[in-house]
Every structure is written in structure tokens, then in C-alpha cells.
């Protein structure tokens, strides 16, 4: 399993990292090129900006469940999900989500490998 620090040095696939509240703290250049978001317009935004509206309830439920139990149900294995580009398109991507504690707070990282162009 890749650490969040290792994710920040990944350049060949899109990477996104959020803080314990779900606000985006890092995107790499591959994420910017693939999804069209510039770092200055997406950093500090809630993760839901890249999650289709139809997935919001499931995302909030899963995030709340993990926060309470600290037991992952969707992490550390590939998931086929849609992701939202800067211009509002939804593209199918393989998501690999991981989490680690830093200074007593959970941080989350994801590789979002597009499955369509």
C-alpha cells in the first residue's frame, strides 16, 4: 500500500489527497491534465466537487461510517466510479482510495485512473 507521501510524488496517474474533513489538499499534474482542474481552483474545495451528485449521499454515509468506526469498507482495492471534470463531464475511472493518520487526524488519498478518454 502506498503512503500519502508516496502519492504526492506520483506523476504518471492522477492523484488527489484530502484532509480529515474531506477538503482537497493536493492534486498532481496528471490529475490537473486529466480532469481539467487547476490546483488553485480545486485546492480547499470539498471532495464532492469531483464526485457526481448521484454519489453524494453514498459518499457522505461512507465517510461518516469510517469516521465513527475507523473500519474501511471500500479502501485499498480498485473501484470503478465516475469522477467529475472541471467542465462538468463525468468520466469512468478506477479509484484506489487509501487513508492514513497524520498528527491524530485521518487523511485520504486516491489514484483516479481514467478508463475512458
MOPAC internal coordinates of N, CA, C and O (Angstrom, degrees):
PM7 1SCF
backbone

  N    0.0000 0     0.00 0     0.00 0    0    0    0
  C    1.4541 1     0.00 0     0.00 0    1    0    0
  C    1.5318 1   108.53 1     0.00 0    2    1    0
  O    1.2310 1   120.99 1   -44.53 1    3    2    1
  N    1.3133 1   115.71 1   135.47 1    3    2    1
  C    1.4562 1   122.34 1  -177.91 1    5    3    2
  C    1.5366 1   110.14 1   -81.97 1    6    5    3
  O    1.2310 1   120.59 1   -40.15 1    7    6    5
  N    1.3300 1   116.47 1   139.85 1    7    6    5
  C    1.4549 1   119.99 1   175.36 1    9    7    6
  C    1.5251 1   109.76 1   -79.60 1   10    9    7
  O    1.2310 1   120.70 1   -16.47 1   11   10    9
  N    1.3236 1   116.27 1   163.53 1   11   10    9
  C    1.4633 1   119.22 1   177.28 1   13   11   10
  C    1.5211 1   110.83 1   -62.86 1   14   13   11
  O    1.2310 1   120.08 1   143.58 1   15   14   13
  N    1.3245 1   117.45 1   -36.42 1   15   14   13
  C    1.4694 1   120.46 1   177.16 1   17   15   14
  C    1.5256 1   110.53 1   -61.76 1   18   17   15
  O    1.2310 1   120.45 1   138.05 1   19   18   17
  N    1.3308 1   116.74 1   -41.95 1   19   18   17
  C    1.4640 1   120.05 1   177.33 1   21   19   18
  C    1.5250 1   110.77 1   -64.93 1   22   21   19
  O    1.2310 1   120.11 1   142.87 1   23   22   21
  N    1.3305 1   117.40 1   -37.13 1   23   22   21
  C    1.4615 1   120.18 1   177.38 1   25   23   22
  C    1.5254 1   111.82 1   -60.12 1   26   25   23
  O    1.2310 1   120.22 1   143.15 1   27   26   25
  N    1.3441 1   117.18 1   -36.85 1   27   26   25
  C    1.4709 1   119.61 1  -178.20 1   29   27   26
  C    1.5182 1   112.55 1   -67.00 1   30   29   27
  O    1.2310 1   119.94 1   161.92 1   31   30   29
  N    1.3271 1   117.72 1   -18.08 1   31   30   29
  C    1.4620 1   120.06 1   179.40 1   33   31   30
  C    1.5302 1   112.06 1   -99.35 1   34   33   31
  O    1.2310 1   120.41 1   178.96 1   35   34   33
  N    1.3253 1   116.82 1    -1.04 1   35   34   33
  C    1.4660 1   121.76 1   178.83 1   37   35   34
  C    1.5220 1   109.23 1   -74.48 1   38   37   35
  O    1.2310 1   120.42 1   -49.27 1   39   38   37
  N    1.3187 1   116.80 1   130.73 1   39   38   37
  C    1.4622 1   119.96 1  -177.43 1   41   39   38
  C    1.5269 1   113.53 1  -120.34 1   42   41   39
  O    1.2310 1   119.81 1   163.60 1   43   42   41
  N    1.3380 1   117.97 1   -16.40 1   43   42   41
  C    1.4609 1   120.04 1  -172.56 1   45   43   42
  C    1.5277 1   114.39 1   -89.36 1   46   45   43
  O    1.2310 1   119.63 1   167.52 1   47   46   45
  N    1.3270 1   118.31 1   -12.48 1   47   46   45
  C    1.4676 1   122.09 1   177.73 1   49   47   46
  C    1.5323 1   109.02 1  -134.78 1   50   49   47
  O    1.2310 1   120.05 1   -27.49 1   51   50   49
  N    1.3370 1   117.52 1   152.51 1   51   50   49
  C    1.4599 1   120.50 1   178.60 1   53   51   50
  C    1.5355 1   111.87 1   -64.68 1   54   53   51
  O    1.2310 1   121.14 1   -47.93 1   55   54   53
  N    1.3303 1   115.43 1   132.07 1   55   54   53
  C    1.4642 1   122.60 1  -179.71 1   57   55   54
  C    1.5210 1   108.83 1  -129.85 1   58   57   55
  O    1.2310 1   121.69 1   -38.98 1   59   58   57
  N    1.3358 1   114.36 1   141.02 1   59   58   57
  C    1.4661 1   122.35 1   178.04 1   61   59   58
  C    1.5191 1   107.18 1  -137.09 1   62   61   59
  O    1.2310 1   119.60 1   -40.74 1   63   62   61
  N    1.3315 1   118.38 1   139.26 1   63   62   61
  C    1.4673 1   123.16 1   177.89 1   65   63   62
  C    1.5265 1   108.26 1  -129.28 1   66   65   63
  O    1.2310 1   121.05 1   -40.51 1   67   66   65
  N    1.3471 1   115.59 1   139.49 1   67   66   65
  C    1.4663 1   120.59 1   176.95 1   69   67   66
  C    1.5217 1   110.21 1  -124.40 1   70   69   67
  O    1.2310 1   121.73 1   -19.18 1   71   70   69
  N    1.3217 1   114.29 1   160.82 1   71   70   69
  C    1.4575 1   120.14 1   174.91 1   73   71   70
  C    1.5315 1   109.82 1   -83.85 1   74   73   71
  O    1.2310 1   121.00 1     5.40 1   75   74   73
  N    1.3309 1   115.69 1  -174.60 1   75   74   73
  C    1.4693 1   121.66 1  -176.25 1   77   75   74
  C    1.5207 1   113.35 1   -66.10 1   78   77   75
  O    1.2310 1   119.97 1   163.81 1   79   78   77
  N    1.3196 1   117.66 1   -16.19 1   79   78   77
  C    1.4593 1   121.25 1   179.23 1   81   79   78
  C    1.5299 1   112.30 1   -99.33 1   82   81   79
  O    1.2310 1   120.41 1   179.06 1   83   82   81
  N    1.3216 1   116.82 1    -0.94 1   83   82   81
  C    1.4551 1   120.53 1   178.72 1   85   83   82
  C    1.5184 1   114.33 1    88.04 1   86   85   83
  O    1.2310 1   120.07 1  -160.84 1   87   86   85
  N    1.3368 1   117.46 1    19.16 1   87   86   85
  C    1.4621 1   120.80 1   176.06 1   89   87   86
  C    1.5283 1   109.13 1   -94.93 1   90   89   87
  O    1.2310 1   120.74 1   -43.70 1   91   90   89
  N    1.3110 1   116.20 1   136.30 1   91   90   89
  C    1.4549 1   122.07 1  -175.93 1   93   91   90
  C    1.5270 1   110.50 1   -69.84 1   94   93   91
  O    1.2310 1   121.34 1   -53.98 1   95   94   93
  N    1.3359 1   115.04 1   126.02 1   95   94   93
  C    1.4707 1   120.75 1  -178.54 1   97   95   94
  C    1.5236 1   112.69 1  -113.85 1   98   97   95
  O    1.2310 1   120.44 1   165.58 1   99   98   97
  N    1.3508 1   116.76 1   -14.42 1   99   98   97
  C    1.4644 1   119.71 1  -177.47 1  101   99   98
  C    1.5251 1   109.50 1  -157.55 1  102  101   99
  O    1.2310 1   120.82 1   -42.46 1  103  102  101
  N    1.3140 1   116.05 1   137.54 1  103  102  101
  C    1.4641 1   123.22 1   165.22 1  105  103  102
  C    1.5229 1   106.79 1  -137.47 1  106  105  103
  O    1.2310 1   120.60 1   -36.53 1  107  106  105
  N    1.3237 1   116.46 1   143.47 1  107  106  105
  C    1.4613 1   118.22 1   178.82 1  109  107  106
  C    1.5269 1   110.59 1   -92.30 1  110  109  107
  O    1.2310 1   121.04 1    -3.70 1  111  110  109
  N    1.3131 1   115.61 1   176.30 1  111  110  109
  C    1.4671 1   120.00 1  -177.41 1  113  111  110
  C    1.5230 1   111.79 1   -65.57 1  114  113  111
  O    1.2310 1   119.83 1   147.54 1  115  114  113
  N    1.3429 1   117.93 1   -32.46 1  115  114  113
  C    1.4684 1   120.23 1   178.01 1  117  115  114
  C    1.5351 1   110.39 1   -66.22 1  118  117  115
  O    1.2310 1   119.99 1   143.30 1  119  118  117
  N    1.3288 1   117.62 1   -36.70 1  119  118  117
  C    1.4673 1   120.65 1   175.63 1  121  119  118
  C    1.5300 1   109.63 1   -63.62 1  122  121  119
  O    1.2310 1   120.88 1   133.72 1  123  122  121
  N    1.3192 1   115.92 1   -46.28 1  123  122  121
  C    1.4597 1   120.03 1  -179.56 1  125  123  122
  C    1.5284 1   111.10 1   -60.35 1  126  125  123
  O    1.2310 1   120.09 1   135.76 1  127  126  125
  N    1.3197 1   117.43 1   -44.24 1  127  126  125
  C    1.4664 1   121.46 1  -178.67 1  129  127  126
  C    1.5274 1   111.70 1   -67.89 1  130  129  127
  O    1.2310 1   120.04 1   141.00 1  131  130  129
  N    1.3134 1   117.53 1   -39.00 1  131  130  129
  C    1.4641 1   121.72 1  -176.49 1  133  131  130
  C    1.5150 1   112.58 1   -76.91 1  134  133  131
  O    1.2310 1   120.59 1   136.21 1  135  134  133
  N    1.3295 1   116.47 1   -43.79 1  135  134  133
  C    1.4651 1   120.75 1  -172.73 1  137  135  134
  C    1.5259 1   113.51 1  -102.20 1  138  137  135
  O    1.2310 1   120.25 1   174.45 1  139  138  137
  N    1.3316 1   117.13 1    -5.55 1  139  138  137
  C    1.4582 1   121.05 1   173.44 1  141  139  138
  C    1.5172 1   116.42 1    81.01 1  142  141  139
  O    1.2310 1   120.09 1   179.42 1  143  142  141
  N    1.3233 1   117.43 1    -0.58 1  143  142  141
  C    1.4602 1   120.65 1   179.75 1  145  143  142
  C    1.5233 1   109.58 1   -84.52 1  146  145  143
  O    1.2310 1   119.95 1   -46.03 1  147  146  145
  N    1.3119 1   117.70 1   133.97 1  147  146  145
  C    1.4541 1   121.57 1   171.00 1  149  147  146
  C    1.5272 1   107.69 1   -87.76 1  150  149  147
  O    1.2310 1   120.32 1   -32.59 1  151  150  149
  N    1.3163 1   116.99 1   147.41 1  151  150  149
  C    1.4670 1   119.64 1  -174.92 1  153  151  150
  C    1.5230 1   111.59 1   -56.94 1  154  153  151
  O    1.2310 1   119.91 1   140.60 1  155  154  153
  N    1.3303 1   117.77 1   -39.40 1  155  154  153
  C    1.4735 1   119.31 1  -176.73 1  157  155  154
  C    1.5307 1   112.97 1   -67.52 1  158  157  155
  O    1.2310 1   119.42 1   158.00 1  159  158  157
  N    1.3246 1   118.72 1   -22.00 1  159  158  157
  C    1.4672 1   119.92 1   179.56 1  161  159  158
  C    1.5241 1   113.00 1   -94.80 1  162  161  159
  O    1.2310 1   119.55 1   165.89 1  163  162  161
  N    1.3206 1   118.47 1   -14.11 1  163  162  161
  C    1.4702 1   119.68 1  -177.55 1  165  163  162
  C    1.5241 1   112.88 1  -111.11 1  166  165  163
  O    1.2310 1   119.45 1   152.18 1  167  166  165
  N    1.3219 1   118.66 1   -27.82 1  167  166  165
  C    1.4706 1   119.78 1   178.89 1  169  167  166
  C    1.5176 1   109.63 1   -62.10 1  170  169  167
  O    1.2310 1   121.01 1   -47.16 1  171  170  169
  N    1.3335 1   115.67 1   132.84 1  171  170  169
  C    1.4569 1   121.29 1  -178.50 1  173  171  170
  C    1.5227 1   113.68 1    89.60 1  174  173  171
  O    1.2310 1   120.37 1   171.58 1  175  174  173
  N    1.3326 1   116.89 1    -8.42 1  175  174  173
  C    1.4631 1   121.02 1   178.54 1  177  175  174
  C    1.5318 1   109.40 1   -83.36 1  178  177  175
  O    1.2310 1   120.24 1   -25.85 1  179  178  177
  N    1.3335 1   117.14 1   154.15 1  179  178  177
  C    1.4682 1   118.42 1   175.19 1  181  179  178
  C    1.5195 1   110.59 1   -68.58 1  182  181  179
  O    1.2310 1   120.75 1   -31.32 1  183  182  181
  N    1.3084 1   116.17 1   148.68 1  183  182  181
  C    1.4556 1   121.52 1   180.00 1  185  183  182
  C    1.5231 1   111.97 1   -55.40 1  186  185  183
  O    1.2310 1   120.01 1   152.77 1  187  186  185
  N    1.3054 1   117.58 1   -27.23 1  187  186  185
  C    1.4682 1   121.19 1  -177.40 1  189  187  186
  C    1.5319 1   112.89 1   -61.27 1  190  189  187
  O    1.2310 1   118.93 1   166.42 1  191  190  189
  N    1.3351 1   119.65 1   -13.58 1  191  190  189
  C    1.4664 1   119.60 1   177.02 1  193  191  190
  C    1.5213 1   111.39 1   -67.17 1  194  193  191
  O    1.2310 1   119.77 1   157.44 1  195  194  193
  N    1.3306 1   118.04 1   -22.56 1  195  194  193
  C    1.4578 1   120.43 1   178.60 1  197  195  194
  C    1.5315 1   112.22 1  -107.22 1  198  197  195
  O    1.2310 1   120.81 1  -173.67 1  199  198  197
  N    1.3333 1   116.05 1     6.33 1  199  198  197
  C    1.4645 1   121.70 1   178.17 1  201  199  198
  C    1.5178 1   108.17 1  -107.76 1  202  201  199
  O    1.2310 1   119.83 1   -52.51 1  203  202  201
  N    1.3324 1   117.94 1   127.49 1  203  202  201
  C    1.4627 1   119.69 1   177.84 1  205  203  202
  C    1.5334 1   111.21 1   -56.17 1  206  205  203
  O    1.2310 1   120.77 1   -35.43 1  207  206  205
  N    1.3211 1   116.13 1   144.57 1  207  206  205
  C    1.4617 1   121.91 1  -178.45 1  209  207  206
  C    1.5272 1   111.66 1   -52.25 1  210  209  207
  O    1.2310 1   120.25 1   141.99 1  211  210  209
  N    1.3078 1   117.13 1   -38.01 1  211  210  209
  C    1.4720 1   120.42 1  -178.45 1  213  211  210
  C    1.5314 1   112.71 1   -65.30 1  214  213  211
  O    1.2310 1   119.87 1   163.97 1  215  214  213
  N    1.3337 1   117.85 1   -16.03 1  215  214  213
  C    1.4665 1   122.03 1   178.77 1  217  215  214
  C    1.5345 1   112.61 1   -98.47 1  218  217  215
  O    1.2310 1   119.49 1   173.15 1  219  218  217
  N    1.3207 1   118.57 1    -6.85 1  219  218  217
  C    1.4656 1   120.61 1  -173.23 1  221  219  218
  C    1.5227 1   113.23 1   -57.38 1  222  221  219
  O    1.2310 1   119.71 1   132.56 1  223  222  221
  N    1.3386 1   118.16 1   -47.44 1  223  222  221
  C    1.4660 1   120.10 1  -178.36 1  225  223  222
  C    1.5249 1   111.18 1   -60.71 1  226  225  223
  O    1.2310 1   120.29 1   134.77 1  227  226  225
  N    1.3319 1   117.05 1   -45.23 1  227  226  225
  C    1.4645 1   120.68 1   178.82 1  229  227  226
  C    1.5202 1   110.92 1   -62.52 1  230  229  227
  O    1.2310 1   120.45 1   139.64 1  231  230  229
  N    1.3279 1   116.75 1   -40.36 1  231  230  229
  C    1.4578 1   120.52 1   178.81 1  233  231  230
  C    1.5275 1   110.54 1   -62.30 1  234  233  231
  O    1.2310 1   120.19 1   131.22 1  235  234  233
  N    1.3283 1   117.25 1   -48.78 1  235  234  233
  C    1.4699 1   120.83 1  -178.94 1  237  235  234
  C    1.5292 1   111.25 1   -62.02 1  238  237  235
  O    1.2310 1   120.39 1   139.51 1  239  238  237
  N    1.3238 1   116.86 1   -40.49 1  239  238  237
  C    1.4588 1   120.78 1   178.83 1  241  239  238
  C    1.5254 1   110.85 1   -64.04 1  242  241  239
  O    1.2310 1   120.33 1   132.76 1  243  242  241
  N    1.3149 1   116.98 1   -47.24 1  243  242  241
  C    1.4583 1   120.54 1   179.27 1  245  243  242
  C    1.5163 1   113.03 1   -64.25 1  246  245  243
  O    1.2310 1   120.66 1   139.43 1  247  246  245
  N    1.3300 1   116.34 1   -40.57 1  247  246  245
  C    1.4623 1   121.24 1   178.84 1  249  247  246
  C    1.5282 1   109.98 1   -63.32 1  250  249  247
  O    1.2310 1   120.53 1   134.93 1  251  250  249
  N    1.3420 1   116.59 1   -45.07 1  251  250  249
  C    1.4687 1   121.12 1   179.34 1  253  251  250
  C    1.5308 1   110.55 1   -64.26 1  254  253  251
  O    1.2310 1   120.30 1   137.99 1  255  254  253
  N    1.3324 1   117.03 1   -42.01 1  255  254  253
  C    1.4698 1   120.99 1   179.58 1  257  255  254
  C    1.5232 1   109.98 1   -61.05 1  258  257  255
  O    1.2310 1   120.29 1   133.65 1  259  258  257
  N    1.3277 1   117.06 1   -46.35 1  259  258  257
  C    1.4636 1   119.51 1  -179.88 1  261  259  258
  C    1.5224 1   110.90 1   -64.07 1  262  261  259
  O    1.2310 1   120.26 1   138.88 1  263  262  261
  N    1.3212 1   117.10 1   -41.12 1  263  262  261
  C    1.4688 1   120.51 1  -179.91 1  265  263  262
  C    1.5298 1   111.05 1   -59.83 1  266  265  263
  O    1.2310 1   120.61 1   140.46 1  267  266  265
  N    1.3235 1   116.44 1   -39.54 1  267  266  265
  C    1.4718 1   120.69 1  -179.24 1  269  267  266
  C    1.5220 1   112.75 1   -76.90 1  270  269  267
  O    1.2310 1   120.10 1   137.76 1  271  270  269
  N    1.3273 1   117.42 1   -42.24 1  271  270  269
  C    1.4596 1   120.26 1  -171.52 1  273  271  270
  C    1.5275 1   114.06 1  -101.29 1  274  273  271
  O    1.2310 1   120.42 1   157.15 1  275  274  273
  N    1.3355 1   116.81 1   -22.85 1  275  274  273
  C    1.4582 1   123.48 1  -173.10 1  277  275  274
  C    1.5238 1   111.62 1    56.97 1  278  277  275
  O    1.2310 1   120.54 1  -155.15 1  279  278  277
  N    1.3260 1   116.57 1    24.85 1  279  278  277
  C    1.4598 1   123.33 1   177.24 1  281  279  278
  C    1.5278 1   108.38 1  -110.89 1  282  281  279
  O    1.2310 1   119.69 1   -68.63 1  283  282  281
  N    1.3151 1   118.20 1   111.37 1  283  282  281
  C    1.4651 1   120.11 1  -178.67 1  285  283  282
  C    1.5291 1   111.93 1   -72.84 1  286  285  283
  O    1.2310 1   121.23 1   -35.07 1  287  286  285
  N    1.3279 1   115.25 1   144.93 1  287  286  285
  C    1.4608 1   120.06 1   174.56 1  289  287  286
  C    1.5312 1   111.05 1  -119.21 1  290  289  287
  O    1.2310 1   119.85 1   157.44 1  291  290  289
  N    1.3245 1   117.89 1   -22.56 1  291  290  289
  C    1.4708 1   119.91 1  -178.11 1  293  291  290
  C    1.5285 1   112.87 1  -122.40 1  294  293  291
  O    1.2310 1   120.01 1  -176.89 1  295  294  293
  N    1.3113 1   117.59 1     3.11 1  295  294  293
  C    1.4636 1   120.02 1  -176.22 1  297  295  294
  C    1.5187 1   111.76 1   -87.55 1  298  297  295
  O    1.2310 1   122.49 1   -22.55 1  299  298  297
  N    1.3209 1   112.84 1   157.45 1  299  298  297
  C    1.4626 1   122.92 1   171.05 1  301  299  298
  C    1.5236 1   114.43 1    67.70 1  302  301  299
  O    1.2310 1   120.60 1  -155.44 1  303  302  301
  N    1.3114 1   116.45 1    24.56 1  303  302  301
  C    1.4581 1   121.03 1   168.90 1  305  303  302
  C    1.5252 1   108.02 1  -152.75 1  306  305  303
  O    1.2310 1   119.92 1   -27.97 1  307  306  305
  N    1.3338 1   117.76 1   152.03 1  307  306  305
  C    1.4700 1   120.07 1  -174.85 1  309  307  306
  C    1.5252 1   112.73 1   -66.90 1  310  309  307
  O    1.2310 1   121.36 1   -38.90 1  311  310  309
  N    1.3327 1   115.00 1   141.10 1  311  310  309
  C    1.4616 1   123.27 1   177.45 1  313  311  310
  C    1.5206 1   108.16 1  -128.36 1  314  313  311
  O    1.2310 1   119.94 1   -42.68 1  315  314  313
  N    1.3043 1   117.72 1   137.32 1  315  314  313
  C    1.4647 1   121.57 1   174.90 1  317  315  314
  C    1.5203 1   107.32 1   -95.01 1  318  317  315
  O    1.2310 1   120.83 1   -69.89 1  319  318  317
  N    1.3304 1   116.01 1   110.11 1  319  318  317
  C    1.4622 1   122.47 1  -177.17 1  321  319  318
  C    1.5253 1   109.74 1  -138.05 1  322  321  319
  O    1.2310 1   121.37 1   -19.03 1  323  322  321
  N    1.3030 1   114.99 1   160.97 1  323  322  321
  C    1.4544 1   120.32 1   174.25 1  325  323  322
  C    1.5314 1   108.68 1   -85.85 1  326  325  323
  O    1.2310 1   120.54 1   -27.99 1  327  326  325
  N    1.3172 1   116.58 1   152.01 1  327  326  325
  C    1.4611 1   123.31 1   174.36 1  329  327  326
  C    1.5281 1   107.29 1  -135.90 1  330  329  327
  O    1.2310 1   121.15 1   -29.88 1  331  330  329
  N    1.3315 1   115.41 1   150.12 1  331  330  329
  C    1.4619 1   121.53 1  -175.39 1  333  331  330
  C    1.5257 1   110.13 1   -99.05 1  334  333  331
  O    1.2310 1   121.25 1   -50.56 1  335  334  333
  N    1.3273 1   115.21 1   129.44 1  335  334  333
  C    1.4568 1   121.21 1   176.43 1  337  335  334
  C    1.5289 1   109.64 1   -83.03 1  338  337  335
  O    1.2310 1   120.87 1    -9.05 1  339  338  337
  N    1.3115 1   115.93 1   170.95 1  339  338  337
  C    1.4640 1   121.16 1  -178.87 1  341  339  338
  C    1.5234 1   111.56 1   -60.72 1  342  341  339
  O    1.2310 1   120.11 1   148.00 1  343  342  341
  N    1.3354 1   117.39 1   -32.00 1  343  342  341
  C    1.4721 1   119.91 1  -179.41 1  345  343  342
  C    1.5356 1   113.04 1   -90.89 1  346  345  343
  O    1.2310 1   120.57 1  -168.61 1  347  346  345
  N    1.3403 1   116.52 1    11.39 1  347  346  345
  C    1.4612 1   120.80 1   173.71 1  349  347  346
  C    1.5134 1   116.39 1    90.55 1  350  349  347
  O    1.2310 1   120.16 1   177.47 1  351  350  349
  N    1.3364 1   117.30 1    -2.53 1  351  350  349
  C    1.4696 1   118.87 1   176.48 1  353  351  350
  C    1.5245 1   109.75 1   -71.75 1  354  353  351
  O    1.2310 1   120.61 1   -27.86 1  355  354  353
  N    1.3242 1   116.44 1   152.14 1  355  354  353
  C    1.4553 1   121.50 1   173.89 1  357  355  354
  C    1.5137 1   108.10 1  -109.26 1  358  357  355
  O    1.2310 1   120.58 1   -52.07 1  359  358  357
  N    1.3328 1   116.50 1   127.93 1  359  358  357
  C    1.4569 1   120.22 1   179.18 1  361  359  358
  C    1.5232 1   109.72 1  -123.90 1  362  361  359
  O    1.2310 1   121.25 1   -37.64 1  363  362  361
  N    1.3191 1   115.22 1   142.36 1  363  362  361
  C    1.4529 1   121.57 1   178.44 1  365  363  362
  C    1.5229 1   109.01 1   -72.24 1  366  365  363
  O    1.2310 1   121.34 1   -48.37 1  367  366  365
  N    1.3212 1   115.04 1   131.63 1  367  366  365
  C    1.4604 1   120.77 1  -178.11 1  369  367  366
  C    1.5241 1   109.48 1  -139.85 1  370  369  367
  O    1.2310 1   121.52 1   -27.53 1  371  370  369
  N    1.3174 1   114.69 1   152.47 1  371  370  369
  C    1.4598 1   119.80 1   170.51 1  373  371  370
  C    1.5234 1   106.83 1   -92.28 1  374  373  371
  O    1.2310 1   120.81 1   -62.04 1  375  374  373
  N    1.3117 1   116.05 1   117.96 1  375  374  373
  C    1.4624 1   121.82 1  -178.33 1  377  375  374
  C    1.5184 1   108.80 1  -102.81 1  378  377  375
  O    1.2310 1   120.90 1   -45.16 1  379  378  377
  N    1.3155 1   115.88 1   134.84 1  379  378  377
  C    1.4545 1   121.93 1   172.82 1  381  379  378
  C    1.5222 1   105.42 1  -124.78 1  382  381  379
  O    1.2310 1   120.78 1   -71.04 1  383  382  381
  N    1.3187 1   116.12 1   108.96 1  383  382  381
  C    1.4681 1   122.22 1  -172.13 1  385  383  382
  C    1.5217 1   109.33 1  -106.01 1  386  385  383
  O    1.2310 1   121.01 1   -42.72 1  387  386  385
  N    1.3122 1   115.67 1   137.28 1  387  386  385
  C    1.4555 1   121.53 1   177.80 1  389  387  386
  C    1.5267 1   109.20 1  -136.33 1  390  389  387
  O    1.2310 1   120.83 1   -15.88 1  391  390  389
  N    1.3174 1   116.03 1   164.12 1  391  390  389
  C    1.4698 1   121.00 1   179.21 1  393  391  390
  C    1.5175 1   108.95 1  -143.85 1  394  393  391
  O    1.2310 1   121.34 1   -29.71 1  395  394  393
  N    1.3130 1   115.05 1   150.29 1  395  394  393
  C    1.4640 1   119.80 1   173.15 1  397  395  394
  C    1.5190 1   108.74 1  -152.25 1  398  397  395
  O    1.2310 1   121.77 1   -26.93 1  399  398  397
  N    1.3101 1   114.22 1   153.07 1  399  398  397
  C    1.4605 1   118.50 1   178.27 1  401  399  398
  C    1.5206 1   109.98 1   -87.26 1  402  401  399
  O    1.2310 1   121.81 1   -43.87 1  403  402  401
  N    1.3420 1   114.13 1   136.13 1  403  402  401
  C    1.4578 1   121.69 1   174.79 1  405  403  402
  C    1.5236 1   106.79 1  -134.67 1  406  405  403
  O    1.2310 1   121.06 1   -58.35 1  407  406  405
  N    1.3052 1   115.58 1   121.65 1  407  406  405
  C    1.4667 1   121.97 1  -179.31 1  409  407  406
  C    1.5304 1   111.28 1    52.97 1  410  409  407
  O    1.2310 1   120.87 1  -139.36 1  411  410  409
  N    1.3407 1   115.93 1    40.64 1  411  410  409
  C    1.4598 1   121.29 1   176.55 1  413  411  410
  C    1.5189 1   115.64 1    79.02 1  414  413  411
  O    1.2310 1   120.06 1  -175.93 1  415  414  413
  N    1.3165 1   117.50 1     4.07 1  415  414  413
  C    1.4662 1   121.62 1   179.86 1  417  415  414
  C    1.5253 1   109.23 1  -120.81 1  418  417  415
  O    1.2310 1   120.80 1   -38.14 1  419  418  417
  N    1.3359 1   116.07 1   141.86 1  419  418  417
  C    1.4625 1   120.19 1   175.65 1  421  419  418
  C    1.5204 1   110.29 1   -75.78 1  422  421  419
  O    1.2310 1   121.15 1   -44.39 1  423  422  421
  N    1.3113 1   115.40 1   135.61 1  423  422  421
  C    1.4595 1   123.37 1   173.57 1  425  423  422
  C    1.5283 1   105.79 1  -121.23 1  426  425  423
  O    1.2310 1   120.87 1   -29.63 1  427  426  425
  N    1.3303 1   115.95 1   150.37 1  427  426  425
  C    1.4566 1   120.78 1  -174.51 1  429  427  426
  C    1.5226 1   110.22 1  -126.86 1  430  429  427
  O    1.2310 1   120.95 1   -39.09 1  431  430  429
  N    1.3014 1   115.80 1   140.91 1  431  430  429
  C    1.4488 1   121.14 1   176.97 1  433  431  430
  C    1.5120 1   109.89 1  -132.32 1  434  433  431
  O    1.2310 1   120.95 1   -27.03 1  435  434  433
  N    1.3141 1   115.80 1   152.97 1  435  434  433
  C    1.4655 1   120.06 1   178.76 1  437  435  434
  C    1.5173 1   110.27 1  -146.84 1  438  437  435
  O    1.2310 1   122.06 1   -39.42 1  439  438  437
  N    1.3246 1   113.65 1   140.58 1  439  438  437
  C    1.4517 1   121.76 1   165.71 1  441  439  438
  C    1.5268 1   105.07 1   -97.19 1  442  441  439
  O    1.2310 1   120.33 1   -49.50 1  443  442  441
  N    1.3375 1   116.97 1   130.50 1  443  442  441
  C    1.4622 1   121.56 1  -179.34 1  445  443  442
  C    1.5240 1   108.19 1  -120.97 1  446  445  443
  O    1.2310 1   120.71 1   -95.09 1  447  446  445
  N    1.3092 1   116.25 1    84.91 1  447  446  445
  C    1.4589 1   122.14 1  -176.78 1  449  447  446
  C    1.5296 1   109.24 1   -82.81 1  450  449  447
  O    1.2310 1   119.06 1   -65.62 1  451  450  449
  N    1.3446 1   119.39 1   114.38 1  451  450  449
  C    1.4633 1   121.03 1  -178.53 1  453  451  450
  C    1.5336 1   111.07 1   -64.55 1  454  453  451
  O    1.2310 1   121.23 1   -40.52 1  455  454  453
  N    1.3249 1   115.26 1   139.48 1  455  454  453
  C    1.4543 1   121.36 1   178.28 1  457  455  454
  C    1.5246 1   111.77 1  -104.38 1  458  457  455
  O    1.2310 1   120.98 1   175.81 1  459  458  457
  N    1.3320 1   115.73 1    -4.19 1  459  458  457
  C    1.4631 1   121.74 1   176.26 1  461  459  458
  C    1.5167 1   107.57 1  -143.96 1  462  461  459
  O    1.2310 1   120.40 1   -19.77 1  463  462  461
  N    1.2976 1   116.83 1   160.23 1  463  462  461
  C    1.4771 1   119.03 1  -179.17 1  465  463  462
  C    1.5031 1   111.65 1  -108.76 1  466  465  463
  O    1.2310 1   120.10 1   180.00 1  467  466  465

